[in-house]
Amino acid sequence: MRRTGLTEFDAVLAVSRRGSFRAAARELGMSTSAISAAVAALEQRLAVRLF
């Protein structure tokens, strides 16, 4: 079983805090697609839709 990475939690928290994937990407210095992938990975892992 794969452990959930901090990047996934960081991405979700940044999207929640900033209100958009683009703003979260800027905050974390990541691409928007990387933020989207991290959120999708956590959603899949938890079997719940977060956004």
N, C-alpha and C positions, 0 to 999 in steps of 0.2 A: 504494500500500500504506500502510495506516494504521500509525502508530507506536504501540506499546503504551505507555499512559500510566503514570506513576508511581503514580497512584491505584489502578490495578489491582494492581500489585505490593504497594503499601502495604496494600491490603485483604487480599490473600492472606497476607501476613506477619502481620498483626494477627489474623486468624482462627486461624492456626497457633499464634501466641504465646498468645492468650487462650482458645482452645479452643471458641469459639462465635461465631456471626455477631453475636449481640446484644452480647456483650462487645467484639468488634472495633468495632462501630458506636459504642459508647460511647467507646472509646479514641480513635477518629478523629473523633468529632463528626459522624458521618454517620448516616443512617437505615439500618435493617437491610436494607431493600430496595435501597438504594444499594450496600451491601456485597455483597449477593447478585448484583446486576447486574455489579459490577466483577469479581467472581470468575468469573461465567459468561462475561463477555467475554474474560477471559484464558484460560479453559479452551477456549473456541472458537478463539481465536487460536493457541493451542499445540496444539490437537487432542488434548487430554489431560484426563482427569477429575482434579481436584486434591483434592476432598473428597467 
